[in-house]
Amino acid sequence: MMAFCLRNIVAFLALFHASIVVATLPSCQTCGSPEPSPPAPEPEAFPPEPEVPEPYPPELAPYPEPDQSPEPSEAPIDDDGVFDVTNYGAVADGGTECSSAFSAAWHAACDYPGNSTFYIPEGTFLVGPISFRGPCYNDRSPNVEIRGTLFALSSLSSFKSSYWISFKNLQGLTLIGGPEYGKLDGQGAVEAWKEPSCEKSARCKKLITSIDFINVSHATISNITLSNSKGFHLGLHGSKNIKIYNVKIIAPEDSPNTDGIHVSNSSNISIFSSTIGVGDDCVSIGPGSKNVSVSNIRCGPGHGISVGSLGKYKNEKDVVGINVRNCTINGTENGIRMKTWPGDRPSNAYNMTFEDIVMVNVSNPIIIDQEYCPSHKCKSNEPSMVKLKDIFIKNINGTYSTKSAVIFLCSSEAPCENVQLVNINLNYLVPNSPRQGRLNIKGFLNGLQVINSRF
């Protein structure tokens, strides 16, 4: 497919208004690969801690309003440091609202002068919006163990802030379900997804994240199931040194804005060994994200794994050091995607590696979209000012269902730069279709290398 000859390169450049360096080689035993862009540092090793990221822009994701939970009720302290919510009044009948009891148990565990565990036993609990805040005694968070099932209140009017459950200002947090999975159901289908703003545009007016981690460091989240969120399922904001694994995130394919995991203004984040199938991005990596690793993720349905969207708000911080590897993306709208808004808000996203990824019936396996505007209300005549560069894409295999396996819609003012496609092998699902015309380029692109690739 990519067997360009030299006399066609000039016509190719004129057609797409792109400044491109193309190197194409037939498959062979001696074909070498280019020196790859340096991969992102392994976040599992937790390199020296960077400065704590500043809060994300208020207009991007405002911090929720101060917690209005009541003062903790009087209850005996467990001798073993385990603070069971049922000892503080929580009733596991699925109909009694339990946020006051949860808050009381949390305060007691947080203030305990030793190792403590905030414990939710088996059973079904109805819980309204609640914030578990630190700092706690000796600046050490209680462990959190969820063995039961939590249901959110279904009415949007019950939520004054942008979260259902939040953990704030904590160090050393461990949140675990088990022995199988603790379950948190956002009940988005009851009311939230039916909001007129969700039906009329690609963006719901009011988004409630099921579980938010804000200014949290050195945390581990595992063995939980998140489902049917009113908005994003799990958010990381202003946090660092976080591991997320053995997590299941589930929502219908047509559920609006139900991103699986969203990262912003956070560093040294590792997301691995999890299954995510939602109505939006399986994982979305937003402004200010540094050293983010996504590996061994099964994604689908949804919109794929995305860097962005970027460039919508003023003073966004750069995205640096993204590594997505060993993932399977099945039946999604996109595979790996970088997306930026048109407009004059500059920033950078660079040193991004995507490798060893299997695509199964994906509409757009590889896409750079610098004309991203899901609401169709953007100043589309203004080019994006987000600079995308040093993008290394290697060992991508599988099938796709549209006419373009690779789409690069790059900015005319901040050209994409240094993009490498190595060992890309994608098959168009239409039988007997010729391999031609599968690369779609618009805008300006400086330094494209395509090596040992067929699509």
Secondary structure as UniProt FT lines:
FT   HELIX           6..16
FT   TURN            29..30
FT   HELIX           43..45
FT   TURN            58..60
FT   TURN            79..80
FT   STRAND          82..84
FT   HELIX           85..88
FT   STRAND          93..97
FT   HELIX           99..111
FT   STRAND          117..120
FT   STRAND          124..127
FT   STRAND          130..133
FT   HELIX           137..139
FT   STRAND          143..146
FT   STRAND          149..152
FT   HELIX           156..158
FT   STRAND          163..171
FT   STRAND          174..177
FT   STRAND          182..185
FT   TURN            188..191
FT   HELIX           192..194
FT   HELIX           196..200
FT   STRAND          209..227
FT   STRAND          234..237
FT   STRAND          240..250
FT   TURN            253..254
FT   TURN            256..257
FT   STRAND          261..264
FT   STRAND          267..277
FT   STRAND          283..285
FT   TURN            287..288
FT   STRAND          290..299
FT   STRAND          305..310
FT   TURN            314..315
FT   STRAND          319..330
FT   STRAND          334..340
FT   STRAND          343..362
FT   STRAND          364..369
FT   TURN            370..371
FT   TURN            374..375
FT   TURN            380..381
FT   STRAND          384..400
FT   STRAND          406..409
FT   STRAND          416..428
FT   TURN            431..432
FT   STRAND          439..442
FT   STRAND          445..451
//
